[in-house]
Amino acid sequence: MQLIALCVLFAAQDGGPAAFTRFAYEDFDRGGLYTATVTFRRGDTEVELVSVVHVADSTYYREVQRELSGCDLVFFELVAGTGGESAGALSALQQAAGQALQLSFQLDELDYLAPNLVHSDLSWDEILDLLGGNPLPPPPREKLLDRFLPRPRRGQERRDDLFADNPELRRSLKVFLGQLLGDIPAALALLDLENPDERTDILISARNRRAMDVLAPHLDKPGRVALLWGAAHMPDFARRLARLGFERTGQRWHLAWKIGPIREQRWF
């Protein structure tokens, strides 16, 4: 259950017509995790749902960056502000997992200073207000990491590459995590988040409402805009756009993790 929660933090799709992640399994230590950019259109306005995972190969982020450069505006996810212990622990958890799996961290790879990027998320202070002033408990970093990272032997210092003696284990773990991330609907269902209550859900609904509020003034203007958010947010965004009269018109896939020698698949 904790590992499922961890995967939601990293990617955080429904089983309907628009899928936002997919895992192409080839063997116990080979496969590919893909994320989708799904296009919605109403009149002369195009909205790209650019779903991402927060740790991936650096080539993946370069491809995503090319997607973003073709948009007039990009409304991105990032809980800003101090955040205290919760923010620090979450960032450390993502970075530690990325390093262990030899993957890059999204915030290090994408250009968040590009002139077409617009912040569209809640701040930590706003999240705390929604929680009634109660602080978020920090993610149990060590407990989670110990579940899937190898422990050093007695007397052995912890190294940057925890899988140096067993690269096969790293590949197998990336396949396992890729399969979980490739079936986000199942992960969200386990966490009772597949159809979140918009009145009480903060993780997805409240943050998506903010993004749609920031995006709203641009939905009646001709052009191409994008929502750059984790894949778990995308089914809700797709439903909101459909209620506003937008229709899905296209889908492109990006290879996030290449595990072992595989035949890269493209669905453009």
C-alpha positions as CSV (number, residue, x, y, z in Angstrom):
1,M,0.0,0.0,0.0
2,Q,2.8,2.4,0.8
3,L,4.6,1.6,-2.4
4,I,1.4,2.4,-4.3
5,A,1.2,5.8,-2.5
6,L,4.9,6.4,-3.4
7,C,4.1,5.9,-7.1
8,V,1.2,8.3,-6.9
9,L,3.6,10.9,-5.5
10,F,5.9,10.3,-8.5
11,A,3.2,10.4,-11.2
12,A,0.6,10.9,-9.6
13,Q,-5.5,8.5,-15.6
14,D,-8.9,6.8,-15.8
15,G,-9.6,3.7,-17.8
16,G,-11.7,5.7,-20.2
17,P,-11.0,6.8,-23.8
18,A,-7.9,8.9,-22.8
19,A,-5.1,7.0,-21.2
20,F,-2.2,9.0,-19.8
21,T,0.4,6.3,-18.9
22,R,1.3,2.9,-20.4
23,F,3.9,0.3,-19.7
24,A,5.2,-1.9,-22.5
25,Y,6.4,-5.1,-20.7
26,E,8.9,-7.3,-22.5
27,D,10.6,-9.3,-19.7
28,F,11.2,-9.4,-16.0
29,D,14.0,-6.8,-16.5
30,R,13.0,-5.1,-19.8
31,G,10.2,-2.7,-20.7
32,G,9.3,0.9,-21.3
33,L,7.1,3.4,-19.4
34,Y,5.3,5.9,-21.6
35,T,3.3,9.0,-20.8
36,A,0.9,10.8,-23.1
37,T,0.3,14.3,-24.3
38,V,-3.5,14.4,-25.1
39,T,-4.9,17.2,-27.2
40,F,-8.4,18.7,-26.6
41,R,-10.0,21.3,-28.9
42,R,-12.9,23.7,-28.8
43,G,-13.1,25.9,-31.8
44,D,-9.8,27.6,-32.4
45,T,-8.5,26.8,-28.8
46,E,-6.3,23.8,-28.3
47,V,-5.4,22.5,-24.8
48,E,-2.6,20.0,-24.4
49,L,-2.6,17.7,-21.3
50,V,1.1,17.0,-21.0
51,S,1.2,14.3,-18.4
52,V,4.6,13.6,-16.8
53,V,6.3,11.4,-14.2
54,H,8.5,13.3,-11.8
55,V,11.6,11.0,-12.2
56,A,12.5,9.7,-15.7
57,D,15.3,9.6,-18.3
58,S,16.8,12.9,-19.2
59,T,16.0,12.3,-22.9
60,Y,12.3,12.1,-21.9
61,Y,12.4,15.6,-20.4
62,R,14.1,17.0,-23.5
63,E,11.2,15.6,-25.6
64,V,8.7,17.0,-23.2
65,Q,10.5,20.4,-23.3
66,R,10.1,20.4,-27.1
67,E,6.4,19.8,-26.6
68,L,6.2,22.8,-24.3
69,S,8.2,25.1,-26.6
70,G,5.4,24.9,-29.2
71,C,2.7,26.2,-26.8
72,D,1.7,29.8,-26.3
73,L,1.4,29.2,-22.6
74,V,2.1,26.3,-20.3
75,F,0.3,26.1,-16.9
76,F,2.5,24.0,-14.6
77,E,2.2,22.1,-11.4
78,L,4.4,23.1,-8.4
79,V,3.3,23.5,-4.8
80,A,5.1,26.7,-4.0
81,G,6.1,28.3,-0.7
82,T,8.0,27.1,2.4
83,G,6.2,23.8,3.0
84,G,8.4,23.1,5.9
85,E,9.2,19.5,6.7
86,S,6.6,18.0,4.4
87,A,8.0,19.7,1.3
88,G,11.6,18.9,2.1
89,A,10.9,15.2,2.8
90,L,8.9,14.8,-0.4
91,S,11.6,16.4,-2.5
92,A,14.3,14.3,-0.8
93,L,12.2,11.1,-1.4
94,Q,11.8,11.8,-5.1
95,Q,15.4,12.7,-5.6
96,A,16.7,9.7,-3.6
97,A,14.5,7.3,-5.7
98,G,15.6,9.0,-8.9
99,Q,19.3,8.6,-8.0
100,A,18.9,5.0,-6.9
101,L,17.2,4.1,-10.2
102,Q,19.6,6.3,-12.3
103,L,16.7,8.6,-13.4
104,S,16.6,12.4,-13.6
105,F,14.4,14.6,-11.5
106,Q,11.8,16.7,-13.3
107,L,12.6,20.0,-11.6
108,D,16.3,19.7,-12.6
109,E,15.6,18.9,-16.3
110,L,12.7,21.2,-17.4
111,D,13.1,25.0,-17.9
112,Y,10.7,26.5,-15.4
113,L,12.0,30.0,-16.2
114,A,10.8,29.9,-19.9
115,P,8.7,33.0,-20.6
116,N,5.6,30.9,-21.6
117,L,5.4,29.0,-18.3
118,V,2.7,30.1,-15.8
119,H,2.4,28.8,-12.3
120,S,-1.1,27.3,-11.7
121,D,-0.9,25.3,-8.5
122,L,-1.8,26.0,-4.8
123,S,0.8,27.1,-2.4
124,W,1.7,25.2,0.8
125,D,0.0,28.0,2.8
126,E,-3.2,27.5,0.8
127,I,-3.1,23.8,1.3
128,L,-2.6,24.3,5.0
129,D,-5.7,26.6,5.1
130,L,-7.7,23.9,3.3
131,L,-6.5,21.5,6.0
132,G,-7.8,23.8,8.7
133,G,-4.3,24.8,9.7
134,N,-3.1,21.3,10.5
135,P,0.3,20.5,9.0
136,L,0.7,17.7,6.6
137,P,2.6,14.8,8.1
138,P,5.9,14.4,6.3
139,P,6.3,11.3,4.1
140,P,7.9,8.4,6.0
141,R,11.0,8.6,3.9
142,E,13.2,6.0,5.5
143,K,10.4,3.5,5.9
144,L,9.4,3.8,2.2
145,L,12.9,3.8,0.9
146,D,13.8,0.7,2.9
147,R,11.0,-1.2,1.2
148,F,12.6,-1.0,-2.2
149,L,16.2,0.1,-1.9
150,P,18.9,-2.4,-0.9
151,R,20.4,-2.0,2.5
152,P,24.2,-1.8,2.7
153,R,25.8,-4.8,4.4
154,R,27.1,-4.4,8.0
155,G,30.2,-2.2,8.0
156,Q,29.5,-1.0,4.4
157,E,29.0,2.7,3.9
158,R,25.9,3.7,1.9
159,R,27.0,4.7,-1.6
160,D,25.4,6.9,-4.2
161,D,24.8,3.8,-6.4
162,L,23.0,1.4,-4.2
163,F,22.6,-1.1,-7.0
164,A,26.3,-1.2,-8.1
165,D,26.6,-4.8,-7.2
166,N,23.3,-5.8,-8.6
167,P,22.2,-3.9,-11.7
168,E,19.7,-6.6,-12.6
169,L,17.8,-5.7,-9.4
170,R,17.6,-2.1,-10.4
171,R,16.2,-3.1,-13.8
172,S,13.7,-5.4,-12.2
173,L,12.6,-2.7,-9.8
174,K,12.2,-0.2,-12.6
175,V,10.0,-2.7,-14.4
176,F,7.9,-3.3,-11.3
177,L,7.5,0.5,-10.6
178,G,6.8,1.1,-14.3
179,Q,4.0,-1.5,-14.3
180,L,2.4,0.3,-11.3
181,L,2.8,3.7,-12.9
182,G,1.5,2.3,-16.2
183,D,-1.8,1.5,-14.4
184,I,-2.5,4.7,-12.5
185,P,-6.3,3.9,-12.4
186,A,-5.6,0.9,-10.2
187,A,-3.3,2.9,-8.0
188,L,-5.8,5.7,-7.6
189,A,-8.6,3.1,-6.9
190,L,-6.5,1.6,-4.1
191,L,-6.2,5.1,-2.6
192,D,-9.9,5.9,-3.2
193,L,-8.9,8.7,-5.5
194,E,-10.2,7.4,-8.9
195,N,-13.3,9.6,-8.5
196,P,-12.3,12.2,-5.9
197,D,-14.9,14.2,-4.0
198,E,-14.3,17.8,-5.3
199,R,-15.5,19.2,-2.0
200,T,-12.9,17.5,0.2
201,D,-10.1,16.2,-2.0
202,I,-7.0,18.4,-1.8
203,L,-4.4,16.2,-3.5
204,I,-6.1,16.3,-6.9
205,S,-9.5,18.2,-7.1
206,A,-8.5,21.4,-5.1
207,R,-5.3,21.8,-7.0
208,N,-6.9,21.1,-10.4
209,R,-9.6,23.7,-9.6
210,R,-6.9,26.3,-9.1
211,A,-5.2,25.3,-12.4
212,M,-8.6,25.6,-14.3
213,D,-9.2,29.0,-12.7
214,V,-5.8,30.2,-13.9
215,L,-6.4,28.7,-17.3
216,A,-10.0,29.9,-17.7
217,P,-9.3,33.4,-19.3
218,H,-7.4,31.7,-22.1
219,L,-10.0,29.1,-23.1
220,D,-11.9,31.5,-25.3
221,K,-8.8,32.7,-27.1
222,P,-7.4,31.1,-30.3
223,G,-4.1,29.4,-29.7
224,R,-2.4,26.4,-28.1
225,V,-2.0,26.1,-24.4
226,A,-0.8,23.3,-22.2
227,L,-1.3,21.9,-18.7
228,L,2.0,20.4,-17.5
229,W,1.0,18.2,-14.5
230,G,1.6,14.7,-13.1
231,A,-0.4,11.9,-14.8
232,A,-2.7,11.3,-11.8
233,H,-4.2,14.7,-12.3
234,M,-5.1,14.2,-16.0
235,P,-8.3,12.2,-15.9
236,D,-9.9,15.0,-13.8
237,F,-8.6,17.6,-16.1
238,A,-10.0,15.7,-19.1
239,R,-13.4,15.5,-17.4
240,R,-13.4,19.2,-16.7
241,L,-12.4,20.1,-20.3
242,A,-15.2,17.8,-21.6
243,R,-17.8,19.6,-19.4
244,L,-16.6,22.8,-21.1
245,G,-17.3,21.4,-24.5
246,F,-13.7,20.4,-25.5
247,E,-13.3,17.3,-27.5
248,R,-10.2,15.0,-27.6
249,T,-8.5,15.2,-31.0
250,G,-5.1,13.5,-30.6
251,Q,-2.6,11.7,-28.4
252,R,1.2,11.4,-28.5
253,W,3.4,9.1,-26.4
254,H,6.8,9.8,-24.8
255,L,9.2,7.2,-23.5
256,A,9.9,8.0,-19.8
257,W,11.9,5.0,-18.8
258,K,13.8,2.7,-21.1
259,I,14.7,-0.5,-19.2
260,G,17.1,-2.8,-20.9
261,P,17.2,-3.3,-24.7
262,I,13.7,-2.8,-26.0
263,R,12.0,-1.9,-29.2
264,E,10.8,1.7,-28.7
265,Q,7.1,2.1,-29.4
266,R,5.5,5.2,-30.8
267,W,1.8,6.0,-31.0
268,F,1.5,9.4,-32.7
